[in-house]
Amino acid sequence: MGANIIVNSGELFRFCSSNNATIQTRTKKEKKRGRFDRVIVARAGIRHPSELQPTNRRVKLIDLSDELVPYDTGWRMQKDLLQKQFDIETAFTTSNYGDSEEDHIEKILFEHDALILLQHEKVITLGTGSTTDNLKFDAEEPPKDLGFEVRRCERGGEVTVHLPGQLVLYPILKLDERKGSSFKPDLHEYMRNLEEVALLVAKSFGVEKGHREDGFTGAWANGSKFAQVGVRARRWVTYHGLAINVDCNLCDFTKHVVPCGIGDRPVGSIRERLRSQQKRTVGRNGNEDEPPILIDENDDKKVSVSIAADRALDAFEKVFDVSLVR
């Protein structure tokens, strides 16, 4: 278990607000973790919503993916960012600060968009409409040796599990189509975009047959669900989000819950899907008596939450057509 994280919201959530702000932005040339080029980005006015440029669609990145964050801490982080979205919208719709209409629009649409990346300590969460019938223990008196906290939360969807080895993305985004087609105020389309992020991450590792499953949310590969989507929006600001099983203990899903309320479909992870592919390859070569081999001798280093986090950032930028900045 990782150490608890103390969040200083004043430092963590300080956003650049000056007219010419020095920020850090991810570059295509250097994607290694923690390596950012410093650039000067001038806050450009917006002549008209239809003329917004991709460089103006900036999303703040809060990357804690190397840590294990308690669920309650992650929830407080989301609520703080959500409130910032509401505060600025209220301020600019009730007061006149002398800004032009263009500045007014830009501040409301972009100033507090954010993406949180993290791993959670072990926790079982139930959405607003989740039934306790999908728990394999008494919800009123969980066993002392369960090893998981249990939380009811505001997202949609059924019961799921968060644990080390799973990458969680919490986008706090103002959905407004003036920001581009990927920001349409449509939660179904928004969830499809999150699924696309997960599918791109899996594909980057070499996972085959990634797909969506008719009638279900999430991302799948060869019949196994390796990523879960559960979202909510208030005033078209999103919270909760996407969980990608990278390299986690899958037994913890089926041991304690019926994952996502789906009892007849297996739960997978990126590592598990790669190993499954390798087994099928061995079988096709007629060497079924030999133990399945890994992708290569460095497989343990090539499938990790750290690497998946970098690839998730790339995929998020591509799907939502934004630049992630620190």
C-alpha positions as CSV (number, residue, x, y, z in Angstrom):
1,M,0.0,0.0,0.0
2,G,1.3,3.4,-0.8
3,A,1.6,6.3,1.5
4,N,-1.3,8.6,2.0
5,I,-1.1,11.8,0.0
6,I,-1.7,15.1,1.5
7,V,-3.2,17.5,-1.1
8,N,-2.5,21.2,-0.8
9,S,-5.3,22.4,-2.9
10,G,-3.9,25.9,-3.0
11,E,-0.7,24.7,-4.6
12,L,-2.0,21.7,-6.6
13,F,-4.9,23.5,-8.3
14,R,-3.3,26.9,-8.9
15,F,-4.0,27.8,-12.5
16,C,-2.2,30.4,-14.6
17,S,-4.4,33.4,-15.0
18,S,-2.0,36.1,-16.2
19,N,-2.3,37.5,-19.7
20,N,1.1,36.0,-20.6
21,A,1.6,32.9,-18.5
22,T,4.7,30.7,-18.4
23,I,3.4,27.1,-18.5
24,Q,4.8,23.6,-19.1
25,T,3.4,21.6,-22.0
26,R,4.0,18.1,-23.2
27,T,6.0,17.9,-26.5
28,K,5.8,15.2,-29.2
29,K,9.6,14.9,-29.2
30,E,10.0,14.1,-25.5
31,K,7.2,12.0,-23.9
32,K,9.3,10.5,-21.0
33,R,7.6,11.0,-17.7
34,G,8.4,14.3,-16.0
35,R,10.2,15.8,-19.0
36,F,8.4,19.0,-20.1
37,D,9.6,21.8,-22.2
38,R,8.9,25.3,-20.9
39,V,7.3,27.5,-23.4
40,I,5.7,30.9,-23.3
41,V,2.1,30.9,-24.4
42,A,0.3,34.2,-24.9
43,R,-3.4,34.2,-23.9
44,A,-5.0,34.8,-27.2
45,G,-8.4,36.5,-27.3
46,I,-11.2,34.7,-29.1
47,R,-12.8,36.6,-31.9
48,H,-15.7,34.2,-32.2
49,P,-16.5,30.8,-30.7
50,S,-16.3,29.2,-34.2
51,E,-12.7,30.5,-34.6
52,L,-11.2,28.7,-31.6
53,Q,-7.8,27.3,-32.3
54,P,-6.5,23.9,-31.1
55,T,-3.8,25.7,-29.2
56,N,-6.4,27.3,-27.0
57,R,-7.9,24.0,-25.9
58,R,-5.6,23.5,-22.9
59,V,-6.3,21.0,-20.1
60,K,-4.5,21.1,-16.8
61,L,-2.7,17.8,-16.0
62,I,-2.5,16.6,-12.4
63,D,-0.4,13.4,-12.7
64,L,-0.3,11.3,-9.5
65,S,-0.2,8.0,-11.3
66,D,3.0,6.9,-9.5
67,E,1.2,7.1,-6.2
68,L,-1.6,5.2,-4.5
69,V,-4.2,7.7,-3.6
70,P,-7.0,7.0,-1.1
71,Y,-10.4,7.1,-2.8
72,D,-11.7,9.9,-0.5
73,T,-8.6,12.1,-1.4
74,G,-9.3,11.6,-5.1
75,W,-12.9,12.5,-4.6
76,R,-12.0,15.7,-2.8
77,M,-9.7,16.6,-5.6
78,Q,-12.5,16.2,-8.1
79,K,-15.0,18.3,-6.0
80,D,-12.4,21.1,-5.7
81,L,-12.0,21.3,-9.4
82,L,-15.7,20.9,-10.0
83,Q,-16.4,23.9,-7.7
84,K,-13.8,26.0,-9.5
85,Q,-15.7,25.4,-12.8
86,F,-19.0,26.5,-11.2
87,D,-17.4,29.5,-9.4
88,I,-15.9,31.1,-12.5
89,E,-19.1,30.5,-14.5
90,T,-21.2,32.1,-11.8
91,A,-18.7,35.0,-11.5
92,F,-18.7,35.8,-15.2
93,T,-22.4,35.5,-15.6
94,T,-23.3,37.7,-12.7
95,S,-20.6,40.4,-12.8
96,N,-18.8,42.6,-15.3
97,Y,-15.0,42.6,-14.9
98,G,-14.4,44.7,-17.9
99,D,-13.3,41.8,-20.0
100,S,-14.3,41.6,-23.7
101,E,-16.9,39.1,-24.7
102,E,-14.0,37.0,-26.2
103,D,-12.1,36.9,-22.9
104,H,-15.3,36.1,-21.1
105,I,-15.9,33.0,-23.3
106,E,-12.3,31.8,-23.1
107,K,-12.2,31.9,-19.3
108,I,-15.5,30.1,-18.9
109,L,-14.7,27.4,-21.4
110,F,-11.0,26.7,-20.7
111,E,-9.7,28.1,-17.4
112,H,-10.4,25.1,-15.1
113,D,-10.5,22.1,-17.4
114,A,-8.3,19.4,-15.8
115,L,-7.3,15.8,-16.0
116,I,-6.3,13.8,-12.9
117,L,-4.3,10.6,-13.3
118,L,-3.8,8.3,-10.3
119,Q,-4.0,4.8,-8.9
120,H,-6.3,4.1,-6.0
121,E,-5.7,2.2,-2.8
122,K,-8.0,-0.8,-2.7
123,V,-11.6,0.3,-2.8
124,I,-14.9,-1.1,-4.0
125,T,-17.3,1.6,-5.4
126,L,-21.0,1.5,-6.1
127,G,-22.6,4.0,-8.5
128,T,-25.8,5.9,-7.6
129,G,-28.0,3.2,-9.0
130,S,-25.8,0.2,-8.1
131,T,-27.5,-2.7,-6.3
132,T,-25.8,-4.5,-3.4
133,D,-26.9,-7.7,-5.0
134,N,-23.6,-7.6,-7.0
135,L,-21.6,-7.7,-3.8
136,K,-20.4,-11.0,-2.5
137,F,-20.4,-9.9,1.1
138,D,-22.8,-8.2,3.5
139,A,-22.7,-4.5,2.6
140,E,-23.9,-3.5,6.1
141,E,-21.2,-5.5,7.8
142,P,-18.2,-6.1,5.5
143,P,-15.8,-8.8,6.7
144,K,-12.9,-7.4,8.7
145,D,-10.5,-9.2,6.4
146,L,-12.0,-7.8,3.2
147,G,-9.0,-5.7,2.5
148,F,-11.1,-3.1,0.6
149,E,-12.9,0.1,1.6
150,V,-16.4,0.3,0.3
151,R,-17.8,3.6,-1.0
152,R,-21.0,4.8,-2.6
153,C,-20.3,7.5,-5.2
154,E,-22.2,9.7,-7.7
155,R,-21.1,8.1,-10.9
156,G,-23.2,6.0,-13.2
157,G,-22.8,2.3,-13.6
158,E,-22.7,-0.7,-11.3
159,V,-20.1,-1.9,-8.7
160,T,-16.5,-1.9,-9.6
161,V,-13.1,-2.3,-8.0
162,H,-10.1,0.1,-7.8
163,L,-6.7,-1.2,-6.8
164,P,-3.0,-0.9,-7.5
165,G,-2.0,-1.6,-11.1
166,Q,-5.1,0.1,-12.4
167,L,-4.8,3.5,-14.1
168,V,-7.6,5.9,-13.3
169,L,-8.4,9.0,-15.3
170,Y,-10.7,11.7,-13.9
171,P,-11.4,14.4,-16.5
172,I,-13.0,17.5,-15.2
173,L,-14.2,19.1,-18.4
174,K,-16.7,21.7,-19.4
175,L,-18.6,20.1,-22.3
176,D,-19.4,22.8,-24.8
177,E,-19.2,22.2,-28.6
178,R,-17.7,25.6,-29.1
179,K,-14.5,24.0,-27.8
180,G,-14.6,21.4,-30.6
181,S,-16.5,18.3,-31.7
182,S,-14.9,16.2,-28.9
183,F,-16.6,18.4,-26.3
184,K,-20.2,18.1,-27.4
185,P,-22.6,18.2,-24.4
186,D,-23.6,14.5,-25.0
187,L,-22.6,12.1,-22.2
188,H,-23.0,9.0,-24.5
189,E,-20.5,10.5,-27.0
190,Y,-18.3,11.6,-24.2
191,M,-18.2,8.0,-22.8
192,R,-17.3,6.7,-26.3
193,N,-14.4,9.1,-26.3
194,L,-13.1,7.7,-23.0
195,E,-13.5,4.2,-24.3
196,E,-11.4,5.3,-27.3
197,V,-8.7,6.5,-25.0
198,A,-8.5,3.0,-23.4
199,L,-8.6,1.2,-26.7
200,L,-5.7,3.3,-28.0
201,V,-3.7,2.6,-24.8
202,A,-4.2,-1.1,-25.2
203,K,-3.4,-1.1,-28.9
204,S,-0.1,0.8,-28.1
205,F,1.0,-2.2,-26.0
206,G,0.1,-4.7,-28.8
207,V,-3.3,-5.9,-27.5
208,E,-5.3,-7.3,-30.4
209,K,-9.0,-7.2,-31.1
210,G,-9.8,-4.2,-29.0
211,H,-13.5,-3.3,-29.3
212,R,-16.7,-2.0,-27.7
213,E,-19.3,-4.5,-26.7
214,D,-22.9,-3.9,-27.8
215,G,-25.1,-3.1,-24.9
216,F,-22.2,-2.4,-22.5
217,T,-19.9,0.4,-21.7
218,G,-16.1,0.2,-21.3
219,A,-13.3,-1.2,-23.5
220,W,-12.9,-4.8,-24.3
221,A,-10.4,-7.1,-26.0
222,N,-11.3,-10.5,-27.4
223,G,-14.3,-10.7,-25.1
224,S,-12.7,-9.5,-21.9
225,K,-13.4,-6.2,-20.3
226,F,-10.2,-4.4,-19.4
227,A,-11.4,-0.8,-18.9
228,Q,-14.5,0.6,-17.0
229,V,-16.3,3.9,-17.7
230,G,-18.5,5.6,-15.1
231,V,-19.2,9.3,-15.3
232,R,-21.4,12.0,-14.2
233,A,-21.9,15.7,-15.2
234,R,-23.3,18.7,-13.5
235,R,-24.0,21.8,-15.6
236,W,-22.2,19.9,-18.3
237,V,-19.0,19.7,-16.3
238,T,-17.8,16.1,-16.1
239,Y,-16.3,14.1,-13.2
240,H,-15.5,10.5,-12.4
241,G,-14.2,8.8,-15.6
242,L,-12.2,5.9,-16.8
243,A,-10.3,3.0,-15.1
244,I,-7.8,0.9,-17.2
245,N,-6.7,-2.4,-15.8
246,V,-3.0,-2.4,-16.7
247,D,-1.3,-4.9,-14.4
248,C,-3.5,-5.7,-11.4
249,N,-4.8,-8.7,-9.5
250,L,-7.9,-9.7,-11.4
251,C,-8.9,-12.2,-8.7
252,D,-9.8,-9.2,-6.6
253,F,-12.6,-8.4,-9.0
254,T,-14.4,-11.7,-9.1
255,K,-13.7,-12.6,-5.5
256,H,-15.6,-9.8,-3.9
257,V,-18.1,-8.5,-6.5
258,V,-19.9,-9.1,-9.8
259,P,-17.8,-6.6,-11.8
260,C,-20.1,-3.9,-13.4
261,G,-23.0,-6.3,-12.7
262,I,-21.9,-8.5,-15.6
263,G,-21.6,-12.1,-14.3
264,D,-21.0,-13.9,-17.6
265,R,-18.1,-11.9,-19.1
266,P,-14.5,-12.1,-17.9
267,V,-12.5,-9.2,-16.6
268,G,-9.1,-8.6,-18.2
269,S,-6.1,-6.4,-18.1
270,I,-3.5,-5.2,-20.6
271,R,-0.9,-7.7,-19.3
272,E,-3.5,-10.5,-19.1
273,R,-4.6,-9.9,-22.7
274,L,-1.0,-10.0,-23.9
275,R,-0.3,-13.2,-22.2
276,S,-3.6,-14.7,-23.5
277,Q,-2.4,-13.7,-27.0
278,Q,0.9,-15.4,-26.4
279,K,-0.8,-18.6,-25.3
280,R,-2.9,-18.7,-28.5
281,T,0.3,-18.1,-30.6
282,V,2.0,-21.1,-28.9
283,G,-1.0,-23.2,-29.5
284,R,-1.1,-22.3,-33.2
285,N,2.5,-23.3,-33.5
286,G,1.7,-26.8,-32.1
287,N,3.8,-26.4,-29.0
288,E,1.1,-26.6,-26.5
289,D,3.3,-28.6,-24.1
290,E,5.7,-25.8,-23.7
291,P,5.0,-23.1,-21.1
292,P,3.6,-19.8,-22.6
293,I,6.3,-17.3,-23.2
294,L,6.1,-13.6,-22.4
295,I,6.2,-11.0,-25.1
296,D,10.0,-10.8,-24.7
297,E,12.5,-11.0,-21.8
298,N,11.8,-7.4,-20.8
299,D,8.0,-7.8,-20.7
300,D,7.9,-7.0,-17.0
301,K,9.3,-3.6,-17.8
302,K,7.2,-3.0,-20.8
303,V,3.8,-3.3,-19.2
304,S,3.5,-1.0,-16.3
305,V,1.2,1.8,-15.0
306,S,4.0,4.3,-15.5
307,I,4.2,3.5,-19.3
308,A,0.5,3.2,-19.6
309,A,0.1,6.7,-18.0
310,D,2.3,8.2,-20.7
311,R,0.4,6.5,-23.4
312,A,-2.9,7.5,-21.9
313,L,-1.9,11.1,-22.0
314,D,-1.0,10.8,-25.7
315,A,-4.3,9.1,-26.4
316,F,-6.3,11.7,-24.4
317,E,-4.7,14.6,-26.3
318,K,-5.5,12.8,-29.6
319,V,-9.1,11.9,-28.8
320,F,-10.0,15.3,-27.3
321,D,-7.8,17.4,-29.5
322,V,-6.2,19.2,-26.5
323,S,-2.8,20.0,-25.1
324,L,-2.2,18.8,-21.5
325,V,-0.3,21.3,-19.4
326,R,1.2,21.4,-15.9
